[in-house]
Amino acid sequence: MRGLRGLDLVGGDVVEVSPPFDMSGNTALVGVTVMWEILCLLSEAVARRRGRI
């Protein structure tokens, strides 16, 4: 995910996270981690478009 830094991103998606079928909770943890990385990349892209970086 961090390799996408610097690209002009406009969106992201996390698909197929189903905690009821994940007894260990690993799927939910990976899903929220990926979502956090997407949000960080998108916030940088927005700031760059607005000239704040």
C-alpha positions in Angstrom: 0.0 0.0 0.0 2.8 2.4 0.9 4.2 2.0 -2.6 1.2 3.9 -3.9 2.4 7.1 -2.1 2.6 10.0 -4.4 -0.1 8.8 -6.9 -3.1 11.0 -7.4 -5.6 8.6 -5.7 -9.3 9.4 -5.6 -10.7 6.3 -3.7 -10.1 3.0 -2.2 -12.1 -0.1 -1.2 -12.0 -2.9 1.4 -13.9 -5.9 0.3 -15.0 -9.2 2.0 -14.3 -8.7 5.6 -16.6 -11.0 7.5 -15.8 -11.1 11.3 -18.5 -13.7 12.0 -16.5 -16.3 9.9 -13.2 -15.2 11.4 -12.9 -16.8 14.9 -9.4 -15.4 15.5 -10.2 -11.8 14.5 -7.3 -11.6 12.0 -9.4 -10.8 9.0 -11.0 -7.8 10.8 -7.5 -6.6 12.0 -6.1 -6.8 8.4 -9.2 -5.1 7.0 -8.9 -2.1 9.4 -5.2 -1.9 8.8 -5.7 -1.7 5.0 -8.5 0.8 5.5 -6.2 3.0 7.6 -3.4 2.9 5.0 -6.0 3.9 2.3 -7.2 6.8 4.4 -3.6 8.0 4.9 -2.9 7.8 1.2 -6.1 9.6 0.3 -5.5 12.4 2.8 -2.0 13.0 1.4 -3.5 13.1 -2.1 -6.1 15.6 -1.2 -3.6 17.8 0.6 -1.3 17.7 -2.4 -4.2 18.7 -4.7 -5.0 21.6 -2.4 -1.3 22.7 -2.4 -0.7 22.0 1.2 2.1 19.6 0.7 
